[in-house]
Amino acid sequence: MVLVWACATQTGLAQLSGDVTVVSDYRYRGVSLSQGNPEPQVNLGYDHPDGWYAGALVSGVRLEGISTEQLVAYAGYTAALRENVSWEGGVSGTRFRQASDYSYNEVYLGLTSDNCSARIYYSPSYFYQYARTIYGEVNVAFPLHDKVQLLAHIGVLHQLDGTALNTAIPSRFDYRLGINARIAEWNVQLALTGLQKKSSNYPQYEDLHARTLLLSASYPF
């Protein structure tokens, strides 16, 4: 969820972590939620040694010409299947402060190994579409150096039924390929992201480029 690039690891102690991030364009599942503009973000996460975890993302967004805030909160459980492989399941809720019609909830299941993760999400009413959807994603983090990683993501959004507006939405593919480098205390990421679609799930963003370069910088705390 929340832009998962690296894969989760388990520790013997409860751990609270977070970071402050600035992104050149907030792209979520291939779609710009900032209309191509930079936005600040704050991530918080909590991991318990028994396998429970929770977290939240707060980000600036621009919807329907309104600058507002998005809150994504999630909670889940993870456990080992075998050495270096674990499963997880959880729930998430996404809310927009001044655009409540776009808010939605999801449940998810996933598998995680040392360098990759896969998840499938189900929403009963997705992002202003009033339709049941499934989103599947695979994320890979390949170490090139002790401070440098090659990152890859591919995702597919599929609608299970019609919307309240009786609008058919085809499957949509998104991808991201990038590199993450730790510079001093910062994580700096450069990535190419793209979206392949026959028609937009988000008509108000149809004029934005489907492929773009993204730059982000995160400071952990």
For each residue, the residues with C-beta under 8 A, 3 or more apart:
1: 4 72 74 90 92 106 108 119 121
2: 43 55 57 72 74
3: 28 57
4: 1 7 117 119 137 139
5: 139 141 151 153 180 189
6: 139 141 149 151
7: 4 112 113 114 115 116 117 139 141
8: 47 53 78 86 88 112 117
9:
10: 47 49 51 78 80 86
11: 15 47 49
12: 49
13: 49
14: 46 47 48 49
15: 11 46 47
16: 44 45 46
17: 44 45 46 47 220 221
18: 42 43 44 45 220 221
19: 42 43 187 218 219 220 221
20: 40 41 42 218 219 221
21: 40 41 42 43 216 217 218 219
22: 38 39 40 41 216 217
23: 26 27 34 38 39 41 214 215 216
24: 38 213 214 215 216
25: 32 34 36 37 38 39 212 214
26: 23 32 33 34 39 41 59 60 61
27: 23 30 31 32 33 176 193 212 214
28: 3 31 33
29: 135 155 157 174
30: 27 155 172 173 174 175 193 194 195 210
31: 27 28 174 195 201 202 205
32: 25 26 27 35 36 205 208 212
33: 26 27 28 59 61 62 63 70
34: 23 25 26 37 38 39 60 61 62
35: 32 62 205 208
36: 25 32 208 209 212
37: 25 34 62
38: 22 23 24 25 34
39: 22 23 25 26 34 59 60 61
40: 20 21 22 59 60
41: 20 21 22 23 26 57 58 59 60
42: 18 19 20 21 57 58 59
43: 2 18 19 21 55 56 57 218
44: 16 17 18 55 56
45: 16 17 18 53 54 55
46: 14 15 16 17 53 54 55
47: 8 10 11 14 15 17 52 53
48: 14 51 52 53
49: 10 11 12 13 14
50:
51: 10 48 77 78 79
52: 47 48 75 76 77
53: 8 45 46 47 48 75 76 77 78 90
54: 45 46 73 74 75 76
55: 2 43 44 45 46 73 74 75
56: 43 44 71 72 73 74
57: 2 3 41 42 43 70 71 72
58: 41 42 69 70 71
59: 26 33 39 40 41 42 69 70 72
60: 26 34 39 40 41 67 68 69 70
61: 26 33 34 39 67 68 69 70 96 99
62: 33 34 35 37 65 66 67 68
63: 33 66 68 96 98 99 102 204
64: 99 204
65: 62
66: 62 63 98 99
67: 60 61 62
68: 60 61 62 63 96 97 98 99
69: 58 59 60 61 96 97
70: 33 57 58 59 60 61 94 95 96 97
71: 56 57 58 94 95 97
72: 1 2 56 57 59 92 93 94 95
73: 54 55 56 92 93
74: 1 2 54 55 56 90 91 92 93
75: 52 53 54 55 90 91 92
76: 52 53 54 88 89 90 91 108
77: 51 52 53 88 89 90
78: 8 10 51 53 86 87 88 112
79: 51 86 87 88
80: 10 83 85 86
81: 85 86 87 111
82: 85
83: 80
84: 113 114
85: 80 81 82 111 112 113
86: 8 10 78 79 80 81 111 112 113
87: 78 79 81 109 110 111 112
88: 8 76 77 78 79 108 109 110 111 112 119
89: 76 77 107 108 109 110
90: 1 53 74 75 76 77 107 108
91: 74 75 76 105 106 107 108
92: 1 72 73 74 75 105 106 107 108 121
93: 72 73 74 103 104 105 106
94: 70 71 72 102 103 104 105 106 127
95: 70 71 72 100 103
96: 61 63 68 69 70 99 100 102 103
97: 68 69 70 71
98: 63 66 68
99: 61 63 64 66 68 96 102 103
100: 95 96 103
101: 128
102: 63 94 96 99 127 128
103: 93 94 95 96 99 100
104: 93 94 123 125 126 127
105: 91 92 93 94 123 124 125
106: 1 91 92 93 94 121 122 123 126 135
107: 89 90 91 92 121 122
108: 1 76 88 89 90 91 92 119 120 121 122
109: 87 88 89 119 120
110: 87 88 89 117 118 119 120
111: 81 85 86 87 88 117 118
112: 7 8 78 85 86 87 88 116 117
113: 7 84 85 86 116 117
114: 7 84
115: 7 140 141 142 143
116: 7 112 113 138 139 140 141
117: 4 7 8 110 111 112 113 138 139
118: 110 111 136 137 138 139
119: 1 4 88 108 109 110 136 137
120: 108 109 110 134 135 136 137
121: 1 92 106 107 108 134 135 136 137
122: 106 107 108 132 133 134
123: 104 105 106 126 127 132 133 135
124: 105 132
125: 104 105 129 130 131 132
126: 104 106 123 129 131 132 133 159
127: 94 102 104 123 201 202
128: 101 102
129: 125 126 133 159 163 167 169 201
130: 125 163 164 165
131: 125 126 159 160 161 162 163 164 169
132: 122 123 124 125 126 159 160 161
133: 122 123 126 129 157 158 159 160
134: 120 121 122 157 158 160
135: 29 106 120 121 123 155 156 157 158
136: 118 119 120 121 155 156 158
137: 4 118 119 120 121 153 154 155 156
138: 116 117 118 153 154 155
139: 4 5 6 7 116 117 118 151 152 153
140: 115 116 151 152 153
141: 5 6 7 115 116 149 150 151 180
142: 115 149 150 151 152
143: 115 146 148 149 150
144: 148 149 150 179
145: 148
146: 143
147: 181 182 183
148: 143 144 145 179 180 181 182
149: 6 141 142 143 144 179 180 181
150: 141 142 143 144 178 179
151: 5 6 139 140 141 142 176 177 178 179 180 189 191
152: 139 140 142 175 176 177 178
153: 5 137 138 139 140 174 175 176 177
154: 137 138 173 174 175
155: 29 30 135 136 137 138 173 174 175
156: 135 136 137 171 172 173 174
157: 29 133 134 135 171 172 174 201
158: 133 134 135 136 171
159: 126 129 131 132 133 162 163 168 169 170 171
160: 131 132 133 134
161: 131 132
162: 131 159 166 167 168
163: 129 130 131 159 166 167 169
164: 130 131
165: 130
166: 162 163
167: 129 162 163
168: 159 162
169: 129 131 159 163 172 199 201
170: 159 197 198 199
171: 156 157 158 159
172: 30 156 157 169 195 196 197 201
173: 30 154 155 156 195 196 197
174: 29 30 31 153 154 155 156 157 193 194 195 196
175: 30 152 153 154 155 193 194 196
176: 27 151 152 153 191 192 193 194 214
177: 151 152 153 191 192
178: 150 151 152 189 190 191 192 214
179: 144 148 149 150 151 189 190 191
180: 5 141 148 149 151 187 188 189
181: 147 148 149 187 188 189
182: 147 148 186 187 188
183: 147 186 187 188
184:
185: 219 220
186: 182 183 217 218 219
187: 19 180 181 182 183 217 218 219 220
188: 180 181 182 183 215 216 217 218
189: 5 151 178 179 180 181 214 215 216 217 218
190: 178 179 213 214 215
191: 151 176 177 178 179 213 214
192: 176 177 178 211 212 213 214
193: 27 30 174 175 176 211 212 213 214
194: 30 174 175 176 210 211 212
195: 30 31 172 173 174 210 211
196: 172 173 174 175 210
197: 170 172 173 200 201 210
198: 170
199: 169 170
200: 197 203 205 206
201: 31 127 129 157 169 172 197
202: 31 127 205 206
203: 200 206
204: 63 64
205: 31 32 35 200 202 208
206: 200 202 203
207:
208: 32 35 36 205
209: 36 212
210: 30 194 195 196 197
211: 192 193 194 195
212: 25 27 32 36 192 193 194 209
213: 24 190 191 192 193
214: 23 24 25 27 176 178 189 190 191 192 193
215: 23 24 188 189 190
216: 21 22 23 24 188 189
217: 21 22 186 187 188 189
218: 19 20 21 43 186 187 188 189
219: 19 20 21 185 186 187
220: 17 18 19 185 187
221: 17 18 19 20
